[in-house]
């Protein structure tokens, strides 16, 4: 099935170009130039990925991302002409999977899209892996369903609503429980070596994942920072086939 990308930008020339560009490279592309159109298109279609510009005429792109994340874990790549680290980090903390600063090279954007979709596809196709691999990963009050890419709190059954990036990060930490994952290793696991991501982006993903994994009864984090090295899961993981 052709993967469906929603391209959101108020620049009609740019969206027309990107629509043609993505179709040329084998994707189905739909465009939207306002926040209102975004919500309308999302009611009509199940998108595989959203490319979201932060500067829209009727709302701020960060607020649009917040609204999307209330009901959907669809991957989001943010585009911004604001060359400020703050906006990028806020975007990632809201739940974006990646970001790019304008102006950008279309082929680099394509590489980012492929990287995010490949990660999502890898999660979906975990059913094809060896039957000796774990189906569920459990640590503390958390359960990760590797096959369905679902996560929940065991005590109340609440879905944690992890994005594809957050799920991949939680899975990597759980599989390496007790071991330190360096930022470079996390970058490689999440993005591969086709794109460049800053340490701050990894830190933002970790911060958001921490909040989602934290229980209401215990405000301590199950993810520990190992200064100068990276991160590790401070809990034993049970692997269930």
Beta strands, then each sheet from edge to edge (+ up, - down):
strand 1: 4-8
strand 2: 28-32
strand 3: 49-53
strand 4: 75-80
strand 5: 98-101
strand 6: 136-139
strand 7: 142-145
strand 8: 150-153
strand 9: 181-182
strand 10: 223-226
strand 11: 230-233
strand 12: 238-240
sheet 1: 2+ 1+ 3+ 4+ 5+
sheet 2: 8+ 7- 6+ 12-
sheet 3: 9+ 11- 10+
end
